[in-house]
Amino acid sequence: MMDVLPREIATNQDAFVILVGSGFRPGLRVAVGPCLVGRDVQGRVTWLNENYATASIAGGLEPGYYDVGITNLDGSFAKLDRALTVR
């Protein structure tokens, strides 16, 4: 199970989200829709512990609903469908 907080961001602003789940590992990658946010890079994606990570999402995403996925370096992954609304 995974969650994204907040669940809604503005299209014209950079956003900071917290990813809550389990099994997160250093080096994780985050994808919002088809866009890769980054790989555990300070300021873009930060692994905090096995249950929390953060991601900075650049403004400019088109309005809509986006899936959010996390992939660990070992290939394990989690995806939450329509987890993020961009308005």
SVG drawing of the C-alpha trace seen along z (x, -y; Angstrom):
<svg xmlns="http://www.w3.org/2000/svg" viewBox="-8 -29 29 36">
<polyline fill="none" stroke="black" stroke-width="0.4" points="0.0,0.0 1.2,-3.5 0.0,-7.0 1.0,-10.4 0.5,-13.6 -0.8,-16.0 -3.1,-14.4 -3.6,-17.6 -1.0,-20.1 -1.2,-23.2 -0.1,-23.0 1.9,-26.2 3.9,-25.7 6.7,-23.4 5.3,-20.9 6.8,-18.9 5.1,-15.5 5.6,-12.9 5.4,-9.3 4.2,-6.9 4.5,-3.1 6.8,-0.3 9.9,1.3 11.4,-1.9 15.1,-1.6 18.0,-4.0 18.3,-4.8 14.5,-4.6 13.0,-6.3 9.7,-8.1 7.5,-8.5 4.5,-10.8 2.5,-9.6 5.0,-9.0 7.5,-11.4 10.5,-10.2 11.1,-12.6 14.5,-11.3 16.6,-8.8 17.2,-9.6 18.8,-13.0 18.7,-15.6 16.2,-18.2 14.3,-15.9 13.8,-12.5 15.0,-11.8 14.8,-8.4 14.1,-8.9 13.6,-5.4 11.8,-2.2 8.4,-3.9 8.9,-7.5 10.4,-9.3 9.9,-12.8 9.8,-14.2 10.0,-17.6 7.8,-17.9 8.5,-20.7 5.6,-22.9 4.1,-22.6 2.3,-19.2 -0.9,-19.4 -4.1,-19.4 -5.4,-15.9 -5.0,-12.7 -1.6,-11.0 -0.4,-7.6 2.5,-7.7 5.0,-4.9 8.1,-4.1 10.8,-1.6 13.7,-0.4 17.0,0.5 16.3,4.2 13.2,3.8 10.6,4.0 7.9,1.4 4.6,-0.1 2.1,-2.1 -0.9,-4.1 -3.4,-4.8 -4.7,-8.3 -2.8,-9.3 -2.1,-12.9 -4.5,-15.5 -3.0,-18.5 -5.3,-21.5"/>
</svg>
